[in-house]
Amino acid sequence: MSKLEELIEKLCPDGVEYKEIGSIAVLGAGGDVPKARFSAEKTVEFNIPIYSNGIEEKAIYGYTDIPKVDEPSITISARGTIGWCALRKEPFYPIVRLIYVTPNTEILVDFLKYVIDTIKFKVPKTGIPQLTIPMVSKYKIPVPPLEVQREIVRILDNFTFLTTELAAELAARQKQYEYYRNSLLTFEDIQKSMIKSIPWVKLDNIIEFKNGKGHEKCINENGQYIVVNSKFISTNGRVKKFSDQQLSPLYNNDILMVMSDLPNGQALAKTYLVKENSLYTLNQRICALTVKNKNYSTKFLFYYLNRNKQLLKYDNGVDQTNLKKGDILTVIVPVISLAEQQRIVDILDRFDTLCNDITSGLPAEIEARQKQYEYYRDKLLTFKELKKEA
């Protein structure tokens, strides 16, 4: 019998009481930004984080010198990514209706975070979707004895630690990948150090260009074709929409590229390589490039064009960027041998598999760990409800 099972058998063998969140915690919501006492950057004076409804690092709006919440609490996004929660153990200042939950002595803040993670909050579909304090307050959650809570937190902390370690390793590998990618594909720098210059050719002489089409009217979650949009490409194929019509067919070895993105976005000019026929349909604001020049490797061009700085220069950091066909076709490409192209591809393939492949490498391991964590979290936080005496 495990330590947790022993504690449950000893302290709550007949079940645990389920209580409304509002009865075991103080809830509040963020208001306006404290403009008179605000800094966009962290300083010695302004070191209290201001949190909004963003997720992870995007939740930090700025800094102030006056905390609104001093006690360890949970913040819950009320707008945007509704229900996303975070553990805040240091003083902070919430804004823009961000909900915060400060537990009383009946429940550990770490335990509360794990429980809230399991809640699928429901909000009205009419008007602007928003989570409110009354909605959160009424959710009932299990409140086992504190000793049981501590043991559950210890177990789940071990799972999250392993996932965090893998994520940190992936971030380091991605930086390494970017370094080698830039080193291998920055031919302008190589040319400066050579007596004989490298010849260049415009992309127009290498590929055929095709634009995508709008699929708004034929989106169907049970459709047989994957709609290739910017979200699909920016997530390396993880986030999908489906269509029951293939309005713009794609074929094996087509290189797909995002043509439109927000200012300073990370999707602009990002590429995706098609590896199967009759599976995809190309959405608007995405283009397909088909290699027609036998002197160029499709895989080499896939890597070379991905977030190429010749295309990123059109992002002025203020307006929506919309690449034109001419912008893409005038990209210049170095004339190098197929053998050299393959050497570069072989090196980048190894890094790409490690950093991006969802069937192997670190992403696959992280996903497996996350599923394992979620399974045990849900299992550990499911208690028999204690029957009230009549």
N, C-alpha and C positions, 0 to 999 in steps of 0.2 A: 504493500500500500504506500502511495506517495505521501509526502508531507502535506500536500494540499488536501488529499482525500482524508488524511487523519484529522486535519483541522476542521473540515466540513463535518465529519462524523462526530467530532467532539463538540463543536460550537453551534452547528445548525443542521442537525440530522433530519429535521422535519421540513426543511426549506428555509427560504429567506423572505423578508418582507420587501415588497415592491412599493416604491414611493414616487410621488411626482417630483420632478426636478425642482420645482418651485418651493417644495417643502424642506429640501435639504441643502439649498443654495440661495444666494442672493444674485439676482439677475439685473443687468442694466444694459443700456445701449449707448453707443458713441454719438456725439453731436458734431458741432462744427470744429474746424481746425483752429487751434489757438494762435491766430495770425500774429498777435502782438508778442508772442513768446515762441517763435518757430524758427527752425533752421533746417534747410534741406540736407545738410551734412551733419554728422555727429561731431560735436566739439566738447571741450572740457565743461563748458557751461550748459550746453544743450545736449544731454546724453540720455534722455528718457525717450524710448522709441514711441512713435505715433503709428498705430496700426489701423489700416482700412480693411475693406472686404477682399483684398487680393489674397492669393495663396502663396505660401512659402516666402521667398525673398521679396516677391512683389507686394506683399502685405505692408511693408514698411513705407510709410508716406513721407516721413521726416522725423524730426526730433524736437523735443521741448525740454523745459526745466521743471515742469510741474506734473507729477503723475496724477492720473485720475483714479487708477486702480493700484493699490499697494500690495494686496495679498495675492498669492499664487492663484491663478484662474485659468479658465478655458475660454478662448474666443471662438465664436461661430460666425461664419460669413452669412449675412442676412440677405445679401444681394449678389448677383453675379454667380459665382460658384457656391450656390446655396448649400449650407450644411458643412462646408469644409471647416474643420476645427484644428486648433493648435493649443499646445500647453505653454502658458506664459508664467514663468516663475519669478521674473523680475518686474518691478513697477513699470507701468506703461500707460499710454493715453489712447483710448479708442475713439474713432471718428466714423462718420457716415453710417450711422445705424448699426455698426458692428456690435454684435451681442457678446457680452461677457458673463461668465458664470463663475461665481466665487463660492466654493463649497463650505459648509459648516463642518463641525468636528465629527459628524457621523460618517463622512466619506473622504477618502484621500483624493487629492487633486489628480494624481497620476491615474488612479483607478477610474475616476470620472471621465478622464480623457479617453481611455480605452473603451468605456461604455458608450460615450457619445459617438465615437467612431463607427459604431455598429448601427446607429439610428439612421434610417432613411426618412428624412423630414419631408412632409407633404405640405405644399403651399398651394393656394388658389391659382388656377390657370388664367383667371380673368385679370386684366390690368397688368401692372408691372409685378412680376413674381417677387415676393419678399417674405422672409421669415421674420416673425415678430416674437417679442418676449412672451406674450400669453401662449403662443403656439408651443414654444420650447418648454415653458413651465409645466404644461400638462402632461408631458411624456413621463410615463412610469418606467423606472429602472430598478434593478435589483440592488439592495443595500445589505450585503453580508457583513459579518463582524470584521472589525479592522484587521485582525490577524489574517483572515482569509483574503482580504483585499491586498494586503502587503505581499502575500505569497503569489497571488495572481500577477501583480505588477512585476515582481521579480522574474517570473517565468516569461512574461511578454516582453520585458525589457531585453532579455537575452536574445529573443527573436529579432527585435528591431535593431539591436546592436549589430547583429550579423548582416542585416540588410544595409545598414548605414555604412559598414565597412566595405561592402561590395560596391555600393554607390560611389564611395570615395575613390576606390580603385578604378572604377569606370571613368570617373572624371579625370583622373590622372592619365589614363590610357588615351582618352579623347584629346587631351592637350598634346600628348606625344604624337598621336596620329596627325593632328593639325600641323604640328611642327614639320614632320616628315613630308606631309602632303605639300605644304607650301615650299619646302626645300626642293622637292622633286619636280614641282610644276611651275616654278618661277624661272622661266627661261630667260627673261630679260636680264636678270642678275648674272646668269651664266654667260650671256652674250657679252656683257661689259668686260668680262675677264678674259675673253678670247680674242685672238688676232683676227680670225676668220669669223664673220658674223653668221648667225643662224638665219636661214631663209624663213619667211612667214607667208601664210596664205589665209585669205578670208574664209570664214566658215561657209559662206555662200557657195564656195567651190567644192565643199566636202559633203554637205548634207541636203536633204529635202526637208522643207518646213511645212508643218500642218497646224492649224489652230483647232481648239476644241469647240464644243457647242454647249449651250445651256441645257441642263437636265432637270430644271425645277419641276416640270409637269410629269416627269416619269420616275421620280424617286419612289422606291418601294423597298421596304426592309427585307422583303422576301425575293427581291429581284436577283437574277442570275449574273448580272454584270457589276463589277466594282467601278464606281464613279471616281475617276482620278481627279481630285481637286487639291487645293493647296494644303489642306489639313492632312490629307492622305500622304502627300509627298513630305511635308515637314515632320511627320511622325514616322517616316520610313515604312509606311504601309500599315501602321498599327490601328489608326482610326479610319473606319470605312463607312461609306454610304453605298447603297445599292440601287440599281435601276433595272426595270424590266425591259428596257430597250437599249440597244447598242447604237446610239446615234453617231458616235465617232469611234470606229473600231481601232484597236491598237494591236501591234504584232510584236513577236519576239525580237529583242534587240532595239526597239524604239527607245530613244532617250527622251524623257519627259522633263519639262522645266516650268517652274512657277514664274509667271510673267507679271503678277500684281501682288503688292504687299503694302502694309502700313509703313509709315516712316520708321526707319531703323529696325524694321522687321527682320526676322531670322529665316524667313521662307523665300524671300526674293532670290531668283536664279538658282534655287536648290533643284537638284536633278534626281530622277528616279529611273532605273533601268528595268524595262519590261522583260520578263523571262518566260512568258507563256502567251500563246495565242488564244483568242476567243474568250478572254476573261475580263478585259477592261474596256471602259468607254471613256473618252477624253472630255472633260468638262471645259467650259469657257475659262479664259484667262490662264489656261495651261497650253503649252505647245508640245508637239511631238517632233523630234528630229531623227531622221532616218539616214544612216551613213550610206553614201553611194560611191565614195572614193575608196578604191581598193588599197590605197596606201595608208589608210587610217583604221586603227582598231576602235570598235564601238566602245569597248570598256575604257580605253585610254581617254576618249573624248568625254565619256560620262564623268570621269574624275576631273578632267581638265576644265570642263565647263561648270562644274558644281561650284556655285557661289563665286564665280570668276569675277575678279575686281574690275574687269572691263565692263561688266554689267552692273555691279554694285555702285559704280560711280554715278548712276542715274538717281540714286536715292539721296535726296537733299536733306533728309532728316526732318522735314516739315510737312511735306505733302505726300499723299498716296502715290506710290511709284507704279507706273504702268509701262512695262517694257514694250517697245514696238518691234515688229518683225525685222525692220531694218537695223535696230540696235543689236539684235542677236546675230543676224547674218553678216554684220561687219566686224564681229569679233575675229581677231587674228590668232592663228594657230601655228605653232612652230612646225617646220618640216623636219621631222626626225625619222629614223628608220623604224620599221615594225618591230625589230628586235629590241630597240631601246624603249619603244612604247610598251612592249610586253614586260620588260624588266621593271618598269615603273608600276605597271598594273599588278604584277606579282607581289611587290612590296606592299602596295596600298590595299590589296585584297586581304592580306593577313591582318592588317590593322582594322579594316572595315568589318571583318567577321567577328573580331574580338569586341569591337565597340558597338556595332549596330545590328548584328544578326540576331533576330528574335528566336531562332531555333537552336542557336549554339552561342558560345561566348558568354560574356558577362551579362548582357541583357536577359538572356534565357535563364541564367542562374538567379539573377535578381527577381525575375518574375516568379520562378519556382519558389524562392524563399518567401516572397510576398504572399503567394497562395497558401503556403504552409502556415505562415503567421496568421492569416485571416481565418484559416480553418480552426487552429487552436484557440485563437482569440474568441471566436464565436462559441466554441465548445466550452471554454473556461467561464464565459460570462453568461451561460445559460443555466439558470437555477430553478429548482422546483419552488413554486410560490408557496409561502407559508399560509396555511388556511387560518383564517380568523375564527376565534371561538365564538360560537353563537350566544 
